[in-house]
Amino acid sequence: KLPLTVEEIMDFGESNRELFIKSSTYSIIPITVTEMGLTISWIFSSDPKSISFSVVYQESEDTPLDQCKVLIPMTRCNSHKETIRGQVKVRNAGIYTLIFDNTFSRFISKRVFYHLTVERPVIYDGSDFP
């Protein structure tokens, strides 16, 4: 479990991070967000074979897991064959958790190479209007 803030993700730069996920387990990356309107984007690949991926939203750490909102349902990704890209728009402050799930794999551990970015919306103020 790696709780990240928006600032920490912005400090990632262009580097990829790596997760090692043992067989029959999962890893989560909780991202704590305090401002609305941001876009959280991800790119990932896995080796060897596929990994399952999901995104859930939790209002606060105290919110029970059964009250979390599933933003992207658990999906098996062929991320060993192609790079998976996606994004979610932040509508509410809270914790956005990326879940990399390898519980379906009884013997094979996986490595997930991922890159996260957070973008603030561009607010046009009309200042370049003649």
C-alpha positions in Angstrom: 0.0 0.0 0.0 1.6 3.3 -1.1 -0.6 6.3 -0.2 0.3 9.0 -2.6 -0.6 12.6 -2.8 -1.2 14.7 -6.0 2.1 16.5 -5.3 4.0 13.2 -5.1 2.6 12.0 -8.4 3.6 15.4 -10.0 7.1 14.7 -8.7 7.2 11.3 -10.5 8.5 13.0 -13.6 8.7 10.7 -16.6 10.0 7.7 -14.7 8.2 4.4 -14.4 7.5 2.7 -11.1 7.4 -1.0 -10.5 5.2 -3.2 -8.4 5.9 -6.8 -7.6 2.6 -8.7 -7.1 2.9 -12.2 -5.7 0.5 -14.9 -7.0 -2.9 -15.0 -5.3 -2.5 -11.4 -4.0 -3.1 -7.8 -5.1 -1.5 -4.4 -4.7 -3.2 -1.1 -4.3 -2.1 2.5 -4.9 -4.3 4.9 -2.9 -4.1 8.5 -4.2 -5.4 11.2 -1.8 -7.0 14.1 -3.7 -8.1 17.3 -2.1 -9.0 19.4 -5.1 -11.8 18.8 -7.7 -11.4 18.9 -11.5 -8.1 17.1 -11.7 -7.5 14.2 -14.0 -5.6 11.2 -12.8 -4.1 9.2 -15.7 -2.2 5.9 -15.7 -0.2 3.8 -18.1 0.8 0.3 -17.2 2.1 -3.0 -18.5 2.6 -6.4 -16.8 5.1 -9.2 -17.1 4.6 -12.1 -17.4 0.9 -12.5 -18.5 -2.2 -10.5 -17.7 -3.3 -8.6 -14.5 -6.7 -7.4 -13.4 -7.2 -3.7 -12.8 -9.9 -1.6 -11.0 -10.3 1.9 -9.6 -12.4 2.7 -6.6 -13.3 5.9 -4.8 -13.5 6.3 -1.1 -14.7 9.5 0.6 -12.3 9.1 3.5 -10.2 6.5 5.2 -13.0 5.8 7.6 -15.5 5.0 4.8 -16.2 1.2 4.9 -15.1 -0.7 1.9 -18.6 -1.8 1.0 -19.6 1.9 0.7 -16.8 2.7 -1.8 -17.8 3.6 -5.3 -16.4 1.4 -8.1 -15.3 3.8 -10.9 -13.8 1.1 -13.1 -14.9 -2.4 -12.4 -12.3 -5.2 -12.1 -11.2 -6.0 -15.6 -8.6 -8.6 -16.7 -6.1 -6.7 -18.9 -3.8 -8.2 -21.5 -1.2 -5.8 -20.3 1.6 -8.2 -21.1 0.8 -7.8 -24.8 -0.2 -4.1 -24.9 0.2 -1.0 -22.7 -3.0 -0.1 -20.9 -3.9 3.6 -20.6 -6.8 5.2 -18.8 -7.9 8.1 -16.7 -10.4 9.2 -14.2 -11.7 12.7 -13.5 -11.8 13.8 -9.9 -15.3 14.9 -9.1 -15.0 14.8 -5.3 -12.1 15.0 -2.8 -11.2 11.7 -1.3 -9.1 8.6 -2.0 -8.9 7.2 -5.5 -7.4 3.7 -5.3 -5.9 1.8 -8.2 -6.0 -1.9 -7.7 -3.7 -4.4 -9.5 -5.2 -7.8 -8.8 -3.3 -11.1 -9.3 -5.6 -13.2 -7.1 -6.6 -15.3 -10.1 -3.1 -16.5 -10.6 -2.2 -19.4 -8.3 1.5 -19.8 -9.1 2.7 -16.9 -11.2 3.9 -13.6 -9.6 3.7 -10.5 -11.8 5.6 -7.3 -12.2 3.6 -4.2 -13.1 5.4 -1.2 -14.6 3.3 1.9 -14.2 3.4 5.6 -14.7 0.9 8.0 -13.1 0.2 11.7 -14.0 -2.2 14.2 -12.5 -3.3 17.2 -14.6 -5.0 20.3 -13.5 -7.7 21.7 -15.8 -6.7 24.5 -18.0 -8.9 27.5 -17.1 -9.2 29.9 -19.9 -9.2 33.5 -18.6 -9.5 35.3 -22.0 -6.2 37.1 -21.4 -5.0 36.5 -25.0 -8.1 38.1 -26.5 -7.2 41.3 -28.4 
